[in-house]
Amino acid sequence: MSLDRNTVHHVALLARLELSEQEEAQFTDQLGHILEHFEELAALNTDGIEPTSTVVDLIPRYRDDVVTNPPAPEELRANAPARDDNFFKVPKIIE
């Protein structure tokens, strides 16, 4: 796909980029090369090739969900500065 300077200028306007004449020429050349590479990729025959999201087979590494430290409510409440039976006492914040 050939890319002309008017297209680069139009895209720059859409992106609100202020490009000099030299930058427009430079980007026209660079973007043209990038589009040529995409044309080469598009020409490849990919029939029969499964789509992939990664090239390496990933095996999920899950562990069993096992409780290793069972809750001990009395021990947790023992460190509270103020308690009311099984509850923590905190300062009132809403009037």
A tleap script that builds the chain and sets N, CA, C and O, in Angstrom:
source leaprc.protein.ff14SB
mol = sequence {
  NMET SER LEU ASP ARG ASN THR VAL HIE HIE
  VAL ALA LEU LEU ALA ARG LEU GLU LEU SER
  GLU GLN GLU GLU ALA GLN PHE THR ASP GLN
  LEU GLY HIE ILE LEU GLU HIE PHE GLU GLU
  LEU ALA ALA LEU ASN THR ASP GLY ILE GLU
  PRO THR SER THR VAL VAL ASP LEU ILE PRO
  ARG TYR ARG ASP ASP VAL VAL THR ASN PRO
  PRO ALA PRO GLU GLU LEU ARG ALA ASN ALA
  PRO ALA ARG ASP ASP ASN PHE PHE LYS VAL
  PRO LYS ILE ILE CGLU
}
set mol.1.N position { 0.852 -1.175 0.000 }
set mol.1.CA position { 0.000 0.000 0.000 }
set mol.1.C position { 0.891 1.229 0.000 }
set mol.1.O position { 1.760 1.393 0.856 }
set mol.2.N position { 0.661 2.059 -0.950 }
set mol.2.CA position { 1.457 3.281 -0.996 }
set mol.2.C position { 0.770 4.352 -0.156 }
set mol.2.O position { -0.454 4.476 -0.130 }
set mol.3.N position { 1.587 5.092 0.504 }
set mol.3.CA position { 1.087 6.138 1.390 }
set mol.3.C position { 1.586 7.468 0.855 }
set mol.3.O position { 2.782 7.632 0.611 }
set mol.4.N position { 0.681 8.416 0.671 }
set mol.4.CA position { 1.128 9.715 0.164 }
set mol.4.C position { 1.134 10.744 1.292 }
set mol.4.O position { 0.615 10.518 2.385 }
set mol.5.N position { 1.728 11.851 0.984 }
set mol.5.CA position { 1.921 12.897 1.981 }
set mol.5.C position { 0.588 13.497 2.434 }
set mol.5.O position { 0.451 13.900 3.589 }
set mol.6.N position { -0.389 13.558 1.535 }
set mol.6.CA position { -1.698 14.104 1.905 }
set mol.6.C position { -2.370 13.248 2.979 }
set mol.6.O position { -3.030 13.777 3.874 }
set mol.7.N position { -2.202 11.925 2.890 }
set mol.7.CA position { -2.777 11.039 3.896 }
set mol.7.C position { -2.114 11.258 5.249 }
set mol.7.O position { -2.791 11.316 6.275 }
set mol.8.N position { -0.808 11.379 5.250 }
set mol.8.CA position { -0.077 11.637 6.506 }
set mol.8.C position { -0.505 12.976 7.087 }
set mol.8.O position { -0.683 13.101 8.299 }
set mol.9.N position { -0.669 13.976 6.232 }
set mol.9.CA position { -1.103 15.295 6.690 }
set mol.9.C position { -2.506 15.210 7.295 }
set mol.9.O position { -2.776 15.818 8.330 }
set mol.10.N position { -3.401 14.451 6.644 }
set mol.10.CA position { -4.769 14.300 7.129 }
set mol.10.C position { -4.795 13.582 8.484 }
set mol.10.O position { -5.516 13.993 9.392 }
set mol.11.N position { -4.023 12.533 8.613 }
set mol.11.CA position { -3.963 11.801 9.882 }
set mol.11.C position { -3.384 12.693 10.982 }
set mol.11.O position { -3.849 12.658 12.122 }
set mol.12.N position { -2.390 13.476 10.647 }
set mol.12.CA position { -1.795 14.395 11.626 }
set mol.12.C position { -2.824 15.419 12.081 }
set mol.12.O position { -2.868 15.768 13.260 }
set mol.13.N position { -3.647 15.902 11.167 }
set mol.13.CA position { -4.698 16.846 11.553 }
set mol.13.C position { -5.716 16.186 12.476 }
set mol.13.O position { -6.151 16.787 13.458 }
set mol.14.N position { -6.097 14.945 12.160 }
set mol.14.CA position { -7.052 14.234 13.005 }
set mol.14.C position { -6.490 14.003 14.405 }
set mol.14.O position { -7.226 14.031 15.391 }
set mol.15.N position { -5.189 13.774 14.480 }
set mol.15.CA position { -4.539 13.528 15.771 }
set mol.15.C position { -4.099 14.824 16.447 }
set mol.15.O position { -3.476 14.798 17.508 }
set mol.16.N position { -4.420 15.932 15.839 }
set mol.16.CA position { -4.043 17.257 16.364 }
set mol.16.C position { -2.533 17.392 16.530 }
set mol.16.O position { -2.050 17.943 17.519 }
set mol.17.N position { -1.795 16.876 15.542 }
set mol.17.CA position { -0.334 16.980 15.547 }
set mol.17.C position { 0.084 18.067 14.565 }
set mol.17.O position { -0.417 18.141 13.443 }
set mol.18.N position { 0.988 18.885 14.999 }
set mol.18.CA position { 1.538 19.908 14.106 }
set mol.18.C position { 2.877 19.402 13.585 }
set mol.18.O position { 3.879 19.417 14.300 }
set mol.19.N position { 2.882 18.951 12.325 }
set mol.19.CA position { 4.095 18.408 11.729 }
set mol.19.C position { 4.667 19.392 10.734 }
set mol.19.O position { 3.938 20.048 9.991 }
set mol.20.N position { 5.996 19.484 10.732 }
set mol.20.CA position { 6.660 20.309 9.730 }
set mol.20.C position { 6.687 19.535 8.407 }
set mol.20.O position { 6.369 18.347 8.363 }
set mol.21.N position { 7.072 20.234 7.331 }
set mol.21.CA position { 7.162 19.579 6.019 }
set mol.21.C position { 8.155 18.417 6.067 }
set mol.21.O position { 7.920 17.363 5.477 }
set mol.22.N position { 9.260 18.622 6.772 }
set mol.22.CA position { 10.282 17.585 6.890 }
set mol.22.C position { 9.737 16.370 7.647 }
set mol.22.O position { 9.988 15.230 7.255 }
set mol.23.N position { 8.991 16.613 8.734 }
set mol.23.CA position { 8.415 15.506 9.509 }
set mol.23.C position { 7.372 14.750 8.695 }
set mol.23.O position { 7.299 13.524 8.768 }
set mol.24.N position { 6.563 15.475 7.916 }
set mol.24.CA position { 5.580 14.808 7.064 }
set mol.24.C position { 6.264 13.889 6.065 }
set mol.24.O position { 5.806 12.770 5.830 }
set mol.25.N position { 7.356 14.355 5.477 }
set mol.25.CA position { 8.092 13.530 4.518 }
set mol.25.C position { 8.688 12.309 5.215 }
set mol.25.O position { 8.637 11.199 4.686 }
set mol.26.N position { 9.247 12.518 6.396 }
set mol.26.CA position { 9.860 11.430 7.154 }
set mol.26.C position { 8.807 10.391 7.545 }
set mol.26.O position { 9.033 9.190 7.393 }
set mol.27.N position { 7.663 10.849 8.046 }
set mol.27.CA position { 6.610 9.914 8.459 }
set mol.27.C position { 5.980 9.211 7.268 }
set mol.27.O position { 5.571 8.055 7.377 }
set mol.28.N position { 5.897 9.888 6.140 }
set mol.28.CA position { 5.367 9.244 4.936 }
set mol.28.C position { 6.228 8.049 4.570 }
set mol.28.O position { 5.710 6.976 4.258 }
set mol.29.N position { 7.530 8.229 4.607 }
set mol.29.CA position { 8.463 7.148 4.284 }
set mol.29.C position { 8.384 6.028 5.331 }
set mol.29.O position { 8.283 4.855 4.971 }
set mol.30.N position { 8.428 6.380 6.611 }
set mol.30.CA position { 8.424 5.377 7.682 }
set mol.30.C position { 7.117 4.592 7.726 }
set mol.30.O position { 7.130 3.366 7.836 }
set mol.31.N position { 5.997 5.289 7.641 }
set mol.31.CA position { 4.706 4.605 7.690 }
set mol.31.C position { 4.487 3.750 6.446 }
set mol.31.O position { 3.833 2.709 6.512 }
set mol.32.N position { 5.029 4.187 5.317 }
set mol.32.CA position { 4.949 3.386 4.091 }
set mol.32.C position { 5.660 2.052 4.268 }
set mol.32.O position { 5.145 1.017 3.845 }
set mol.33.N position { 6.833 2.063 4.886 }
set mol.33.CA position { 7.575 0.820 5.139 }
set mol.33.C position { 6.807 -0.089 6.107 }
set mol.33.O position { 6.770 -1.306 5.924 }
set mol.34.N position { 6.205 0.498 7.117 }
set mol.34.CA position { 5.430 -0.297 8.078 }
set mol.34.C position { 4.255 -0.963 7.374 }
set mol.34.O position { 3.986 -2.143 7.596 }
set mol.35.N position { 3.558 -0.217 6.529 }
set mol.35.CA position { 2.414 -0.787 5.812 }
set mol.35.C position { 2.851 -1.875 4.834 }
set mol.35.O position { 2.111 -2.833 4.613 }
set mol.36.N position { 4.040 -1.743 4.247 }
set mol.36.CA position { 4.560 -2.794 3.365 }
set mol.36.C position { 4.763 -4.095 4.138 }
set mol.36.O position { 4.480 -5.176 3.622 }
set mol.37.N position { 5.249 -3.994 5.366 }
set mol.37.CA position { 5.435 -5.197 6.192 }
set mol.37.C position { 4.084 -5.850 6.508 }
set mol.37.O position { 3.971 -7.076 6.508 }
set mol.38.N position { 3.071 -5.038 6.773 }
set mol.38.CA position { 1.744 -5.592 7.024 }
set mol.38.C position { 1.182 -6.262 5.774 }
set mol.38.O position { 0.487 -7.272 5.880 }
set mol.39.N position { 1.467 -5.725 4.606 }
set mol.39.CA position { 1.027 -6.360 3.360 }
set mol.39.C position { 1.688 -7.732 3.192 }
set mol.39.O position { 1.051 -8.681 2.737 }
set mol.40.N position { 2.974 -7.830 3.564 }
set mol.40.CA position { 3.663 -9.119 3.504 }
set mol.40.C position { 3.013 -10.123 4.452 }
set mol.40.O position { 2.831 -11.287 4.097 }
set mol.41.N position { 2.666 -9.677 5.644 }
set mol.41.CA position { 2.011 -10.559 6.606 }
set mol.41.C position { 0.624 -10.970 6.112 }
set mol.41.O position { 0.217 -12.119 6.288 }
set mol.42.N position { -0.094 -10.045 5.500 }
set mol.42.CA position { -1.433 -10.352 5.007 }
set mol.42.C position { -1.383 -11.355 3.859 }
set mol.42.O position { -2.353 -12.080 3.637 }
set mol.43.N position { -0.278 -11.410 3.129 }
set mol.43.CA position { -0.159 -12.311 1.990 }
set mol.43.C position { 0.135 -13.751 2.414 }
set mol.43.O position { 0.017 -14.664 1.597 }
set mol.44.N position { 0.513 -13.968 3.662 }
set mol.44.CA position { 0.828 -15.311 4.135 }
set mol.44.C position { -0.423 -16.175 4.192 }
set mol.44.O position { -1.503 -15.703 4.548 }
set mol.45.N position { -0.265 -17.443 3.837 }
set mol.45.CA position { -1.366 -18.384 3.903 }
set mol.45.C position { -1.461 -18.922 5.328 }
set mol.45.O position { -0.561 -19.612 5.806 }
set mol.46.N position { -2.556 -18.598 5.991 }
set mol.46.CA position { -2.730 -19.038 7.378 }
set mol.46.C position { -3.870 -20.046 7.509 }
set mol.46.O position { -4.387 -20.262 8.605 }
set mol.47.N position { -4.258 -20.660 6.398 }
set mol.47.CA position { -5.308 -21.677 6.458 }
set mol.47.C position { -4.828 -22.866 7.278 }
set mol.47.O position { -3.702 -23.332 7.104 }
set mol.48.N position { -5.669 -23.349 8.161 }
set mol.48.CA position { -5.338 -24.512 8.967 }
set mol.48.C position { -4.473 -24.217 10.172 }
set mol.48.O position { -4.085 -25.137 10.891 }
set mol.49.N position { -4.164 -22.966 10.405 }
set mol.49.CA position { -3.354 -22.605 11.572 }
set mol.49.C position { -4.293 -22.098 12.662 }
set mol.49.O position { -5.061 -21.157 12.459 }
set mol.50.N position { -4.212 -22.740 13.812 }
set mol.50.CA position { -5.072 -22.363 14.923 }
set mol.50.C position { -4.663 -20.995 15.471 }
set mol.50.O position { -3.473 -20.711 15.607 }
set mol.51.N position { -5.641 -20.154 15.781 }
set mol.51.CA position { -5.305 -18.869 16.407 }
set mol.51.C position { -4.716 -19.095 17.796 }
set mol.51.O position { -5.152 -19.983 18.529 }
set mol.52.N position { -3.735 -18.292 18.144 }
set mol.52.CA position { -3.107 -18.422 19.457 }
set mol.52.C position { -2.992 -17.057 20.110 }
set mol.52.O position { -2.924 -16.030 19.434 }
set mol.53.N position { -2.972 -17.062 21.410 }
set mol.53.CA position { -2.722 -15.833 22.139 }
set mol.53.C position { -1.293 -15.821 22.670 }
set mol.53.O position { -0.787 -14.786 23.101 }
set mol.54.N position { -0.651 -16.989 22.632 }
set mol.54.CA position { 0.736 -17.088 23.066 }
set mol.54.C position { 1.394 -18.231 22.295 }
set mol.54.O position { 0.715 -19.165 21.868 }
set mol.55.N position { 2.689 -18.160 22.120 }
set mol.55.CA position { 3.386 -19.204 21.381 }
set mol.55.C position { 3.880 -20.318 22.290 }
set mol.55.O position { 4.337 -21.355 21.809 }
set mol.56.N position { 3.794 -20.115 23.590 }
set mol.56.CA position { 4.242 -21.104 24.554 }
set mol.56.C position { 3.007 -21.690 25.232 }
set mol.56.O position { 2.112 -20.951 25.642 }
set mol.57.N position { 2.957 -23.019 25.349 }
set mol.57.CA position { 1.843 -23.634 26.062 }
set mol.57.C position { 1.938 -23.284 27.532 }
set mol.57.O position { 2.917 -23.604 28.208 }
set mol.58.N position { 0.903 -22.622 28.010 }
set mol.58.CA position { 0.877 -22.226 29.415 }
set mol.58.C position { 0.003 -23.196 30.190 }
set mol.58.O position { -1.144 -23.449 29.821 }
set mol.59.N position { 0.550 -23.732 31.259 }
set mol.59.CA position { -0.196 -24.625 32.129 }
set mol.59.C position { -0.553 -23.828 33.377 }
set mol.59.O position { 0.330 -23.317 34.065 }
set mol.60.N position { -1.848 -23.722 33.668 }
set mol.60.CA position { -2.216 -22.955 34.859 }
set mol.60.C position { -1.608 -23.561 36.116 }
set mol.60.O position { -1.673 -24.771 36.334 }
set mol.61.N position { -1.039 -22.733 36.908 }
set mol.61.CA position { -0.409 -23.177 38.157 }
set mol.61.C position { -1.313 -22.764 39.320 }
set mol.61.O position { -1.097 -21.739 39.967 }
set mol.62.N position { -2.316 -23.580 39.562 }
set mol.62.CA position { -3.227 -23.299 40.657 }
set mol.62.C position { -2.857 -24.149 41.860 }
set mol.62.O position { -2.331 -25.253 41.720 }
set mol.63.N position { -3.132 -23.630 43.017 }
set mol.63.CA position { -2.923 -24.403 44.230 }
set mol.63.C position { -4.280 -24.636 44.872 }
set mol.63.O position { -5.234 -23.901 44.619 }
set mol.64.N position { -4.356 -25.650 45.695 }
set mol.64.CA position { -5.590 -25.907 46.415 }
set mol.64.C position { -5.839 -24.787 47.401 }
set mol.64.O position { -4.909 -24.283 48.030 }
set mol.65.N position { -7.087 -24.402 47.533 }
set mol.65.CA position { -7.467 -23.350 48.474 }
set mol.65.C position { -7.655 -23.974 49.845 }
set mol.65.O position { -8.747 -24.411 50.209 }
set mol.66.N position { -6.567 -24.004 50.590 }
set mol.66.CA position { -6.570 -24.649 51.899 }
set mol.66.C position { -6.300 -23.585 52.960 }
set mol.66.O position { -5.378 -22.780 52.829 }
set mol.67.N position { -7.109 -23.595 54.000 }
set mol.67.CA position { -6.908 -22.661 55.102 }
set mol.67.C position { -5.726 -23.148 55.924 }
set mol.67.O position { -5.746 -24.261 56.451 }
set mol.68.N position { -4.696 -22.313 56.033 }
set mol.68.CA position { -3.506 -22.705 56.797 }
set mol.68.C position { -3.478 -22.068 58.179 }
set mol.68.O position { -2.771 -22.538 59.070 }
set mol.69.N position { -4.245 -21.002 58.355 }
set mol.69.CA position { -4.318 -20.374 59.677 }
set mol.69.C position { -5.794 -20.167 60.023 }
set mol.69.O position { -6.381 -19.143 59.674 }
set mol.70.N position { -6.388 -21.144 60.710 }
set mol.70.CA position { -7.820 -21.036 61.020 }
set mol.70.C position { -8.091 -19.806 61.877 }
set mol.70.O position { -7.269 -19.430 62.712 }
set mol.71.N position { -9.243 -19.182 61.668 }
set mol.71.CA position { -9.548 -17.972 62.447 }
set mol.71.C position { -9.658 -18.279 63.941 }
set mol.71.O position { -10.230 -19.287 64.355 }
set mol.72.N position { -9.101 -17.389 64.710 }
set mol.72.CA position { -9.168 -17.501 66.171 }
set mol.72.C position { -9.730 -16.180 66.692 }
set mol.72.O position { -8.963 -15.285 67.048 }
set mol.73.N position { -11.057 -16.045 66.743 }
set mol.73.CA position { -11.675 -14.760 67.085 }
set mol.73.C position { -11.240 -14.208 68.442 }
set mol.73.O position { -11.042 -13.000 68.572 }
set mol.74.N position { -11.093 -15.032 69.415 }
set mol.74.CA position { -10.696 -14.541 70.744 }
set mol.74.C position { -9.299 -13.931 70.700 }
set mol.74.O position { -9.055 -12.886 71.302 }
set mol.75.N position { -8.396 -14.576 69.995 }
set mol.75.CA position { -7.034 -14.051 69.888 }
set mol.75.C position { -7.022 -12.729 69.126 }
set mol.75.O position { -6.251 -11.831 69.465 }
set mol.76.N position { -7.860 -12.599 68.107 }
set mol.76.CA position { -7.927 -11.348 67.349 }
set mol.76.C position { -8.495 -10.219 68.209 }
set mol.76.O position { -7.990 -9.096 68.182 }
set mol.77.N position { -9.529 -10.515 68.959 }
set mol.77.CA position { -10.149 -9.477 69.790 }
set mol.77.C position { -9.295 -9.138 71.013 }
set mol.77.O position { -9.487 -8.084 71.620 }
set mol.78.N position { -8.383 -9.990 71.374 }
set mol.78.CA position { -7.545 -9.730 72.553 }
set mol.78.C position { -6.681 -8.498 72.361 }
set mol.78.O position { -6.315 -7.857 73.346 }
set mol.79.N position { -6.348 -8.149 71.154 }
set mol.79.CA position { -5.497 -6.989 70.891 }
set mol.79.C position { -6.285 -5.694 70.740 }
set mol.79.O position { -5.686 -4.631 70.572 }
set mol.80.N position { -7.606 -5.758 70.796 }
set mol.80.CA position { -8.426 -4.562 70.603 }
set mol.80.C position { -8.299 -3.637 71.803 }
set mol.80.O position { -8.311 -4.106 72.941 }
set mol.81.N position { -8.177 -2.335 71.575 }
set mol.81.CA position { -8.079 -1.402 72.700 }
set mol.81.C position { -9.386 -1.302 73.485 }
set mol.81.O position { -9.368 -1.026 74.685 }
set mol.82.N position { -10.532 -1.528 72.808 }
set mol.82.CA position { -11.825 -1.478 73.508 }
set mol.82.C position { -12.738 -2.529 72.898 }
set mol.82.O position { -12.827 -2.666 71.678 }
set mol.83.N position { -13.417 -3.273 73.777 }
set mol.83.CA position { -14.320 -4.335 73.327 }
set mol.83.C position { -15.644 -4.241 74.065 }
set mol.83.O position { -15.740 -3.739 75.185 }
set mol.84.N position { -16.660 -4.750 73.379 }
set mol.84.CA position { -17.957 -4.923 74.021 }
set mol.84.C position { -18.408 -6.326 73.662 }
set mol.84.O position { -18.977 -6.550 72.594 }
set mol.85.N position { -18.156 -7.258 74.546 }
set mol.85.CA position { -18.436 -8.675 74.336 }
set mol.85.C position { -17.652 -9.171 73.115 }
set mol.85.O position { -16.422 -9.213 73.164 }
set mol.86.N position { -18.324 -9.546 72.026 }
set mol.86.CA position { -17.632 -10.065 70.841 }
set mol.86.C position { -17.397 -8.997 69.772 }
set mol.86.O position { -17.083 -9.334 68.630 }
set mol.87.N position { -17.541 -7.724 70.120 }
set mol.87.CA position { -17.440 -6.655 69.129 }
set mol.87.C position { -16.311 -5.689 69.491 }
set mol.87.O position { -15.952 -5.542 70.659 }
set mol.88.N position { -15.759 -5.033 68.465 }
set mol.88.CA position { -14.784 -3.969 68.669 }
set mol.88.C position { -15.539 -2.676 68.943 }
set mol.88.O position { -16.552 -2.402 68.299 }
set mol.89.N position { -15.061 -1.888 69.882 }
set mol.89.CA position { -15.640 -0.570 70.131 }
set mol.89.C position { -14.763 0.461 69.434 }
set mol.89.O position { -13.542 0.477 69.594 }
set mol.90.N position { -15.419 1.321 68.655 }
set mol.90.CA position { -14.691 2.369 67.924 }
set mol.90.C position { -15.357 3.706 68.219 }
set mol.90.O position { -16.525 3.743 68.606 }
set mol.91.N position { -14.622 4.808 68.040 }
set mol.91.CA position { -15.215 6.110 68.294 }
set mol.91.C position { -16.351 6.401 67.306 }
set mol.91.O position { -16.306 5.971 66.153 }
set mol.92.N position { -17.348 7.123 67.763 }
set mol.92.CA position { -18.460 7.495 66.923 }
set mol.92.C position { -17.990 8.555 65.922 }
set mol.92.O position { -17.322 9.519 66.296 }
set mol.93.N position { -18.344 8.368 64.656 }
set mol.93.CA position { -17.902 9.324 63.644 }
set mol.93.C position { -19.073 10.046 62.975 }
set mol.93.O position { -18.872 11.053 62.295 }
set mol.94.N position { -20.287 9.542 63.164 }
set mol.94.CA position { -21.476 10.173 62.576 }
set mol.94.C position { -22.333 10.715 63.710 }
set mol.94.O position { -22.607 10.018 64.687 }
set mol.95.N position { -22.743 11.942 63.570 }
set mol.95.CA position { -23.571 12.562 64.607 }
set mol.95.C position { -25.022 12.319 64.324 }
set mol.95.O position { -25.882 12.763 65.084 }
savepdb mol mol.pdb
quit
